């Protein structure tokens, strides 16, 4: 069996937005029968997931996809079917192709529910585009 195509969600610290997005993406992709997997990465990862993220996902009945933030690697970028970033990628990553920017998402640390809802709006749009593409 071939591995699932990868969607890489990236935020600076890899501790909040990317984890919420990847966790919800995997949940929604499974519900829609899509053979896709998302991972969360950070360009400058924290040592632990943010407390707001952990509590929010737990409250939502979801298990975070990554127990600790992971550094974005060039292998992650090269193996990605899609890259969605909540931040600008540092120059060290070079030219990596098309990156979809979601710069309009509120900080999870200020209001988990608001940030989650903004991420979900983007995710539904992304999934609709994926399902309608050949």
Backbone torsions as a table, in degrees:
resi	resn	phi	psi	omega
1	UNK	NA	137.7	178.7
2	UNK	-77.0	147.4	176.8
3	UNK	-66.3	154.4	178.4
4	UNK	-67.6	142.5	173.2
5	UNK	-59.8	145.2	-173.4
6	UNK	-103.9	136.0	168.9
7	UNK	-110.3	124.3	-178.8
8	UNK	-105.6	121.0	174.0
9	UNK	-102.2	130.2	-174.4
10	UNK	-126.7	132.0	167.7
11	UNK	-135.2	167.0	-172.5
12	UNK	-56.5	-50.8	-173.1
13	UNK	-97.4	-7.6	178.6
14	UNK	60.7	21.1	-171.6
15	UNK	-117.0	-3.0	-175.5
16	UNK	-145.2	-86.3	-172.6
17	UNK	-56.1	-45.7	-178.0
18	UNK	-66.1	-36.0	179.4
19	UNK	-69.6	-43.5	177.5
20	UNK	-60.8	-46.5	-178.0
21	UNK	-62.9	-48.0	-177.6
22	UNK	-67.1	-40.0	179.2
23	UNK	-63.1	-48.1	178.7
24	UNK	-67.8	-38.3	178.8
25	UNK	-58.2	-47.9	-178.7
26	UNK	-61.8	-39.1	178.2
27	UNK	-64.1	-48.1	-178.3
28	UNK	-69.3	-40.1	179.0
29	UNK	-61.4	-41.2	178.5
30	UNK	-64.1	-42.4	179.3
31	UNK	-63.1	-31.1	-179.2
32	UNK	-93.1	3.4	178.1
33	UNK	69.4	27.8	179.8
34	UNK	-90.6	135.4	-179.9
35	UNK	-86.8	66.1	-177.9
36	UNK	-133.6	152.0	177.4
37	UNK	-135.2	137.0	176.8
38	UNK	-109.0	148.0	172.5
39	UNK	-127.1	157.1	179.1
40	UNK	-112.5	137.0	179.9
41	UNK	-140.2	159.9	176.4
42	UNK	-127.8	147.0	177.2
43	UNK	-80.2	-25.2	177.4
44	UNK	-143.4	71.6	-167.6
45	UNK	-65.1	142.3	172.0
46	UNK	-72.6	169.5	179.0
47	UNK	-77.2	-22.2	-177.4
48	UNK	-146.4	158.0	174.8
49	UNK	-64.6	147.6	179.7
50	UNK	-65.3	146.1	-179.6
51	UNK	-60.6	-39.1	179.1
52	UNK	-62.6	-38.9	179.1
53	UNK	-65.8	-49.2	-179.3
54	UNK	-59.2	-47.1	-179.2
55	UNK	-66.8	-42.1	-178.9
56	UNK	-64.3	-46.3	179.7
57	UNK	-65.3	-39.0	177.1
58	UNK	-61.5	-44.8	178.1
59	UNK	-60.0	-35.3	179.8
60	UNK	-80.7	-2.9	178.9
61	UNK	78.7	24.0	-178.8
62	UNK	-116.4	148.4	176.0
63	UNK	-100.8	125.4	180.0
64	UNK	-56.0	143.6	-177.5
65	UNK	-71.5	-23.7	-179.0
66	UNK	-130.7	128.5	179.9
67	UNK	-71.2	-29.6	177.3
68	UNK	-136.2	150.1	178.6
69	UNK	-58.8	141.9	-178.9
70	UNK	-117.3	142.7	178.7
71	UNK	-73.8	136.9	174.6
72	UNK	-65.9	131.3	178.6
73	UNK	-116.3	162.5	176.1
74	UNK	-65.3	-29.8	176.6
75	UNK	-64.4	-41.1	176.4
76	UNK	-56.7	-46.1	-177.2
77	UNK	-68.0	-40.5	-178.9
78	UNK	-69.4	-30.8	-177.9
79	UNK	-90.3	-4.0	-175.4
80	UNK	-75.9	136.2	169.0
81	UNK	-77.0	-37.3	177.5
82	UNK	-142.9	149.0	175.9
83	UNK	-124.7	125.8	176.5
84	UNK	-120.6	125.6	-176.5
85	UNK	-123.3	140.3	175.2
86	UNK	-97.4	2.4	-178.7
87	UNK	-147.7	168.3	174.1
88	UNK	-76.0	135.5	177.0
89	UNK	-79.4	135.1	178.0
90	UNK	-61.5	155.5	-177.8
91	UNK	-59.2	-25.1	-178.9
92	UNK	-58.7	-20.2	-180.0
93	UNK	-86.1	-8.6	176.5
94	UNK	64.0	-160.4	178.0
95	UNK	-80.8	119.5	-176.0
96	UNK	-119.9	11.4	-179.1
97	UNK	93.7	-155.8	-175.8
98	UNK	-80.6	126.8	176.6
99	UNK	-118.8	126.4	176.0
100	UNK	-85.3	123.1	-178.2
101	UNK	-97.3	129.4	173.5
102	UNK	-117.2	73.5	-175.3
103	UNK	-83.7	-4.3	-173.9
104	UNK	-99.2	15.4	-178.8
105	UNK	-90.5	131.2	179.9
106	UNK	-64.8	156.6	176.8
107	UNK	-65.3	132.6	177.3
108	UNK	-62.4	-34.2	-177.8
109	UNK	-64.8	-24.8	-179.4
110	UNK	-89.8	-36.0	-177.8
111	UNK	-163.1	93.3	-177.4
112	UNK	-54.4	-49.4	-175.2
113	UNK	-59.9	-42.7	179.4
114	UNK	-65.1	-46.5	179.5
115	UNK	-62.1	-44.5	179.1
116	UNK	-58.7	-45.5	-178.7
117	UNK	-64.3	-38.0	177.0
118	UNK	-66.4	-41.2	176.8
119	UNK	-63.7	-44.4	179.9
120	UNK	-61.0	-37.8	177.2
121	UNK	-60.4	-46.6	177.2
122	UNK	-62.6	-42.5	-178.2
123	UNK	-62.8	-42.8	178.7
124	UNK	-62.1	-41.2	177.0
125	UNK	-63.0	-46.2	179.0
126	UNK	-60.4	-46.5	-179.6
127	UNK	-64.2	-37.1	176.0
128	UNK	-62.9	-41.0	178.6
129	UNK	-67.0	-40.3	179.2
130	UNK	-64.3	-45.8	-178.6
131	UNK	-64.9	-31.6	-177.6
132	UNK	-89.3	-6.4	179.2
133	UNK	-84.7	148.4	-177.0
134	UNK	-67.3	NA	NA
